[in-house]
C-alpha cells in the first residue's frame, strides 16, 4: 500500500510514517497542503492521511482536489477538533474517514486498512491462492498451514502480487507501490526482493516471471 502522510507537525508526521512503514506500507511525508497537491499530482496513492488544518493550502482544499480525480485516492482526515459537527463537516467534504487527535497508532493503522479496502476493485481482507494465505491486517502469511518468515518488503510484494489476481505487474509498478520516494528507481531492489521471496514460498513455485513484462501469480 502506498500512503501519503500530510501533517504540519513534523514530529508527529515522521512518527506516523515510522509506524506505517513497520506495518509494511510505503510511506511518503509532506508538511503542508501545497506539498500534498504536488505529490498527489505525480503519485497515485492508495490512501492520503490528511491533517485538516494545514499551512499554504488548507486541508479542505486538498481533500476537494483529491475528490475531483477520476481514480480517487482514499482520504483519512485528521483534526485536533473532535466535535461531532466537525467530523460531519469533514466527511461532507468527501473524506472516507475522520480521526480526531490524539489517536492511538493501532487505530490509525486499522482505519487506513479499512478505507483502502473500499478501493475498486475491492480487495478481500484475506488473500488466498491455493494453499497460500496472506492476512494483511494480522501481517501473517502461511503456506500449507506453515507460517512464512518474511521481511516487511517481501510480505508487501507478495501481498501486491496476490491482490493483482493474476495480472502481470511490472518491476516499475512494484517499485512505485511497495517502496517510497527514498528508494533509488534505478536499483535492482525489486528483482533482489523477488529472488529472496521465491525460496521462502517453497514448491511448487508461486511467482512467475513474464519476459519483458514483470511478475505474476497465475490464477
N, C-alpha and C positions, 0 to 999 in steps of 0.2 A: 504494500500500500504506500502511495506517495502522499505525504501530508505537508501542508504549509502552515506554520505557526506564525500568526501575525499578532504581536504583543509589544507595546512600547516599553514595558518594564523588562529590561534586558535580562536581569537575573531570573525572573520568572519564565521568560520565553526560553532561555537556554536550559533551565531546569526541566521544563516540559519536553523539550527536544530530546534531552538525555533519556528521560523515562520512555518516550515513544520509540526511540532507537533500540532500547533494551527489549522492547516488545517486537522487534523485527521490522519496524516501519522505516521507510526512507523519509527523512525529515529535512526541510529547508526552513530557515527562520528569517523574517524581516521584522523591522521595528516600527514601521509606520504605514499609513494607507497607500501612499504613493508607491512604496516598495512592493506592497501587495499587488497592486494593479500591474506593475511591471512584470513581476514573477508569473502571475496567472495568465499574462498575455503570451508567454512563451512555453509554459509547462502546464500540462493537463493533470491537475491534482485530483486525487480521489476525494480528499477532504481538506477543507481550509478551517483551521481553528482560529477564529477571528475575534479579537477584542473589539468591543463596540466603540469605546472612546479612544480614538487614535489621532495622532498628530498628522499634519499635512492633508490627508483626506480622511474624513470621518468613516468609521466602520460601516455605518448605514449606507453610504455611497458605494463602498467596496462591495457590500452584500448585493446591492441593486445591480451593479455591473456584472457580478457573477451570475445572478439570476437571469440576466438577459442573454447569456451564452446558450447556444443550441445544445452542446454536450455539457450539461450543467454539473459543475462541481458541487458536492455536498458541503454545507456550511454548518459548523457548530459555533455558535456565537457565545462569547464570554462577556461578562459585565460585572462591575463592582456593585451594581444595584440588583437586589434580589426580589423586588416587589412584583406582585402578580401583574400589575399594569405594565411594568417594564418588560416582563417576559412576553406578555401578549403582543406588545409593540414590536419586539424583536422578531417573534415568529411571523408577524404580519408582513414583515419585510421580505419573507421568503426563506429565512433560515430554517434548516431542518431540525435543529435542536438548540437549546438555550441553557447555559450552565452559569449560575451565579458564582462569583468569587466570595470567599475562598472555597476551593473544591478539593476533594480527595483525588489523587492521581489515578487510583484504581477505577473510580467512577468516570473520570475523563477518558481513560482507555476504553472502557466498556461502551461509552456513548459514541466514541469515534468509530468503533467497530460496528455499532448498531446503525449509524447513519450511512456507513459505507455499504452495508448490505442492502440499502434501498436503491442502489445503482441499478441501471438497466443494461444488460440483463442481470437479474438478481443472482447473487452467488449464495449457495446454500451454506448454513453455518458450519457443517462438517463436510469436507470434500472426500469422495470415495472413488477409487479406481481399482477394481479387482480386490485384492487383499491389502491394498494400501489405503490407509485412512489418515486424514490430517484435520485436526481441530485447531483453527487459528486462535480462538479465544483462550483455550487451555494451553496453547503452544505445545501440543503433543502430536507426534507423527508415529504411526505404527505400521508394520507390515507383517502379515500373518500373526497378528496379535503381539508381536515383539516391538517394544518401543525403540525408535531410532534416535541415535545420539547425533543431532545436527547442530551446527553453528547457526546463529541468527540469520545470516545471509543464505546459507544452504536451505534453511527452513523457508525463507521468503521466496527463493527461486522455485522451490518445489510447490509452494502454495500458488504462485502465479501461474506456473505451467498447468497445474491441476485445474485451476479456475478457468483457464483458457479452453477447456473442453475439446481438446484435440486440434485446436488451431495452432498453426506454426507461429512461433514467437521469435522474432529476430533478436540477436545479441544487443542491438541498439535499444530495442524496446525494453528488454530486461534491465539494461543499464539505467534507463530512464525511470522505470517503475520501482526497482528494488534498491538502487543506490541513490544517494543525494548529490547535491551540487558540488560537494567536496571531492568527488571521485573524478580522476583523470579519464576523459572519454576515449583516450587512445590506448588505454591499457588492455591487457588480456584478462581482466578481472572476471568477466563472465565465464569465459572458457575454463579458467582455473577453478572457479567455483563448481561448475558443472562436472569437471573431472574429479573433484573431491566428493561430490554428491553421489555420483553413479555407483561406486563400490559400496557405499553405505546403504543403498537401497536394495542391494542383493540381486539375486537371479530369480526369474528371468529379467533381463534389462527392462527398465521402465521408460527412460528418456531416450528419444530417438533424435539423431542429428539429421537435419534436412540440408543437403548441399546447397550452398548459396541462399539458404532460406533462414535457418536458425534451428530451433529446437521445438519438440512437441512430445506430449504423452499421448499416443494414439488412443482413440476411443475404442 
